């Protein structure tokens, strides 16, 4: 019995290590991503409203190329916004009564779908958006002074480069968080 008591005492004195999967860290990172998705939806929504206003302001429906250009831009933003909403709804509908292992698997599938959004859909939609803008340029050239047209070209290039860098930075940041979450879950 003495050996048993010694083993029992050693067991009681031994410190329990902190769990590897720190749920607070996972929740914190997940909430950060959710906040970024809400900001993205807000910015996309405001941009869509501005483009719709511009569409009617210049009577784009009267000119086929302008209509097509603005239509492409609006469609890209609307699709991207729809993707963000669907992604958010998908995450909100996770079954909370499932086992931790099943929840982890569902969470990893969700983040893999986020990778597809960032690496497939975002570049395609951004490219189509730029094409839509390029379709507007002939109409701008006809109706604007050469100085203002040049200003639009220069500012558009700078805006698209800045937007591309911002999108790349945000994707890189989210992918880093997702990679970290994947490491925590494995």
Phi, psi and omega in degrees: 000333182296319177297320179298316179297320178296315179296318180297316180295319178296319179298316181292329181280340182291133179282140178272124180291153177295146180298145180295318181270089181284107185295328179296321179294318179297315180296318180300313181292322179295318178296324177298314179296318178299318179297317179297321179295322178294319178297317179300315179298320180296312181297317178298318180298315178297317180297319178298316180298316179298316180294323177296317177300316179296321179305313181281329180298318181265005181054051184299335181294347179275341185238121188297317182291319178294318177301314180296316181299308179293325177298317177298316181297314179295319180297316180299313180295320180294317178298315180297320178294319177298319178299316180296317178295316179298320179296317178295318179295320179302317181288321180295335183269014175299136179287121183277346183269004183275169179292159180299320179297316179294320178296316178301316180297319179295319179295318178295320176298320179299314182290330174294324177292328176296324177297318178298320179300313185287322187263345179245299187292315183300311179297320179298311182293323177296317179298315179295323177300315179296320177300317177302317178296318180299328177292339178280338188301318178301321177294322176296319182297322180291320190259354183243158176293158182296326178294315180290324177298316177299319177301316179297316180299309183296313181293326178294316179300312180297319179294315180295321177295314179298318179295319178298316178295319179296315179298315180298318179297315181294320178296315180300318180296313180294321179295326177295317178295317179297317178299318178297317178296321178297322178292322179295323183282340183270000000 
